Amino acid sequence: MKTMFIYKKAWKHLESITPLRTDCGTLCDRACCKGSDQDGMLLFPGEEAMYQAVEKDFSIRDSHIRLSDGTPVKLLVCRGSCDRKKRPLSCRIFPVIPQIDGQGCLAFAPDLRAAAVCPLLYRADRHVISPVFIDALYSAFEVLVEDARVVEFIEILTRQNQDIAADLERFYE
């Protein structure tokens, strides 16, 4: 029950706020909401508790990511359009991810996995992510980072994002 409480609290901070002052989905025809039955959004550890076992709008699967105790990180796969109020944290924060910086502090960075589909990243010269959105991210994650599994997951995301950045750097040398 504690897990559900922290996610409800985090979701509430991001309920009606988006990266832009307008609906960013109009820029790309909601590209981040489209994909195949193999695509999905990673759920933060324990976030799957927010979903009922049988939902018509999506399915929940194990991802390829495992926490140090062997627990699989779950993947929510949308079957078309989802109830906006049930969006997982990864959807609410897209195209940004939390990261742990060199001093062990929480920070937020562009999710480089989104660079191909999100104009906020591939056209960053035209679109500035709202500072109000970033403030809401810090508020949402304030309670989440008290959970060691969430911190471990953020560390995994940080390493993945750094690996992508290093690959891109090598490619563009």
N, C-alpha and C positions, 0 to 999 in steps of 0.2 A: 504494500500500500504506500509506503514511503516513496518508492520509485514513481508511482503514478502521480503522487503529489508534486514531486519536483518537476516532472515533465509538464503537468498542467500549469504550474507556475511559469515555467520557461516559455511554453507555448503562448500563454496570455500576454507576455511582453511583446510577442511578435505577431499577435493576432491580426492587427489591422495596419501593420506597417510593412512597407516593401522597400527595396533598395533605391527606388526613385520616388519622387513625390507623386508620380502618376503610375499607372499600371504598367510595369516593365514588360509584361507579356505581350503587349501590343507591338513592341519593337520587333519581336521575332516570331510572332504567331504562336506563342507559348511553346517554343521548342523544348524547353526544359521539362515539359509535361508529356512529351511524346517519346515514343520508343517502342521497342519490341517487347515480347513477353520475357525477355532475358534482361532487359534494362530495369533499373530501379534506383531507389535512393537508399543509402545506408541508414539504418536506424542506429541511434546512439544506444549504448548498452542499457538494457532494461526498458527501452522505449516501446518494445513490442507489447508490453503490458497495457499500453494505451489502446490496443486494438482487440476487438472481439475475434474469436477463433474463426468465425465464418463471416466474411465480408464479401459483398458482391463487386465492390469497386476495385479491389486489389487482393494480392496474395502476399504472404510473407515467406521468405526462403532464407536459408543459410547463405551467407556470402563466403568468399574465399578467405576472409580475414578472421583470425582467431586471437582472442586475448591470451595473456600468458598462462591463465588457468585452463586453457583449452575451450573456453566458451566461444561459440561462433557469433560473430556480429551478424545481425539479420539484415535482410534486404527487402524493402517494400516495393513490390512491382505493381504499378497502376494498370488497370484494365480500361483505359480511356480517360474519363474525367473523374476526379475525386472530389468529395465534399471538401471545400476549402478549410473548414473548421477541423478536419481530420488530417491535415497535412503534417507529415513528420517534420522534425526539426531540420533535417537536411534540406527540405523544400523551403521552409520558412527562411533559411539563412542563405540560400543559393543566390549568387555565385561566390559566396564567401565561405571560408572555413576557419574554425578556431585553430590556433597554433600555440605551441609552447615555445617561447623565444629562448635565446641563449642564456638568459638569467632565470629561466623557469617561470616566467610570467605569461599570463594569457594575452594573446594578441589575435588579431584577425587579418587574414590575407586573402587575395583572390584565389579561388579554387582553380588551379590550372587544368584540372580535368574538364572544366566548363568552357575553356577558351575557344573551342570549336563551335559551340552552340549559342553562347551568350554574347550579345552585342555590348553588354556592359564591360566585357573583357576584351573582345576583339576589336571594339571601337571605343576604347576607353578615352580617346581624345575627344569624343562627342558626348559622353555620358559620365556624369560624376555620381558616385554612390552617395546617397544622402547621409550626412553626419548624424542625423536623427536615427537612421537605421543602425548605424554603427553603435551609437549609444544604447539602443535597445538590445543589441547583441550582447554587450557587456552586462546589462541588467539580467538578461535571460540566462547567461552562463554563470553568473555569480553563484547561484545555488547549485548548478550542475557540477561545477568543479570541486565540490565537496565530496563527490563520489569518486573513489579511486579508479573504478572501471572506466568512467567517463574520461578522466585524465589520461589513462593509458590509451584509450581510443584516440584522443586528441593527439597524443604523441605519435601514434601510428599514422594519422592523417598528416601530421607535420612532416614525418620522414617521407611519405609518399609525395607530398607536394615538393619537397626539396629534391627528391629524385627526378621528378618531372622537370623542374627548373634546371637541374644539372644537365639532363638530356637535351633540353632546348638550347642551352648555352653551347653545348658541344656541337649541335647541329648548325647553329648560326655562326660558329667561329670562322 
